Amino acid sequence: MSLERTDIEKLALLARINISDSESQQVTERIGAVLNLVDQLQAQDTEGVEPMAHPMDATQILRADEVTESNDRENLMSNAPATEEGLFLVPKVIE
């Protein structure tokens, strides 16, 4: 895909960013290189290639879901200044 400096200027205007004349040429080259890479990727034949979720085909190893702490609710609630039916009571802050 051919990209010109005027295209970059239009994009900069639409994106509401300021690109100086000295930066404009450099941005044009960089975006052009990215678009060329996309063209190369699109040109590859992917017929018969199965899609995959991850390029490394890795499996995530998860730890076992085990309870490690006991229920210490009563002890924790005893430290609160105000509780009711197992809930912490806090002052109202919004009218």
Secondary structure, 3 states (H helix, E strand, C coil): CCCCHHHHHHHHHHHCCCCCHHHHHHHHHHHHHHHHHHHHHHHCCCCCCCCCCCCCCCCCCCCCCCCCCCCCHHHHHCCCCCEECCEECCCCCCC
